[in-house]
Amino acid sequence: MSEEIIANDIMQSKLDNYKKLQELGVESFPYSYDVKHHAKDLNENYAKLEDGEITEDIVQVAGRIMANRNNGMFIDLKDATDRIQIFSHKNNLSPEVLEEIKHYDIGDIIGVKGIMRRTPRGELTINNVEVTLLCKSFRQLPEKHHGLTDVEARYRRRYLDLIMNDDSREVFVKRSKIITFIRQFLTEKSFLEVETPTLHSIPGGASAKPFTTHHNTLDMDLYLRIAPELYLKRLIVGGMDRVFEIGRNFRNEGISTRHNPEFTMMELYQSYADYNDMMDIAEDIMVSAAQHVNGNSSTIIKYGDKEIDFKKPWVRKSMVDLVKEKTGINFLDFPDQKEAFAKAKEAGADLETWMNWGQIVEAVFEKHVEHTLVNPTHVTNLPKDISPLAKVHRDHDMLTERFETYINTWEIANAFSELNNPFDQMDRFQEQVKAKEAGDEEAQTVDYDFVEALEYGMPPTGGLGIGIDRLVMVLTNSSSIRDVIAFPTLRKNK
């Protein structure tokens, strides 16, 4: 037993109880238990039970002791679904079992078999007729009325957060439901779920700084994937017309309430579609997921003091038009980089001298527009300079058929009419190389194997990526991405 476990009186008391149970011949760590019922179902099924009424129904539950009164006569038991009261009395249990129960502590996990009743005071209760200690707890749980209030501690010790905070548990239940729903939704639309590599020989698929690792046997550097895009499009080349993947991506960038170095994305690709089709499917996925997880048909999502209306169709406006609305500047009238730079500087945008025309427009958008996009909005026709994997817009060669979807001022989705001309793609990669040499650390590199794949022919294709973590944040009213990732990346604990 570690010294830390017995560091204070409560832990010493728990250790003493453990030793006493050993003396009584009680096994504190058995191998299994036959759970037949759950607290939530019992609370629902017996909701109409009258005060003082007792049934003949035998139930069998298991969970953690959250409160222990009168030497174990009344125990509040919490399982994965809800809480329920356990009543242990000499009329139902032997003196030996009652003595055992006296040495149970808050935090212990037990199994209980008993009879359903409601107390005269109205508390749904299980009359304990058989109890089994399933796991002894040696550390003190946080104070029950305040839970685990330290935010940093909640993230570092998520298991305690889940034990004490029902709201946190509900967030992760909803997260699972959202992901499951998206998977089922796409499967019903004839999309095939696939898996692509996490270790890449070159970084690509999005503009971001990669994490680097090394494979010893091959003696080569590898990169954790920034995005699965280029591999998924290889599958489209191979004739798999509708594919999707839900998985972790990794970007070696800053940490904020909306950024974690590893995060979950859903990416899909559909042959013979374009970015207009992707807008439709993005709306269908997110609206349906919102209604599914909230259990109603409402399109109104409450986030903080805001009400976000998911009602379709969502606003669709080009980035340059949105910038013009806020600044009066139509950057299409200033195609020269120097002229655009000067106009953006007048508008107060945060600029770097190496920025190209597209990056300048994007900087003005971030300064004046992004924070205004609360209701779902598709920001369309992004500049070619910042969209190396998207087709040139059919009506304007400085723009692309690409959109980003914003909800609650956050970018939630990104989609293209996918570039499938291998010569154009190679030129775009070369432009990215020049941008990297000019100072853009997030610019992409040339993926020669992907260009070769395009040379075999990829049909017209629409692609869509949705940030699962941010979508979950919106749908669960969570203020930080760390609230929706079970184990977020944190600094080392000093």
Disulfide bonds with the S-S distance in Angstrom:
none
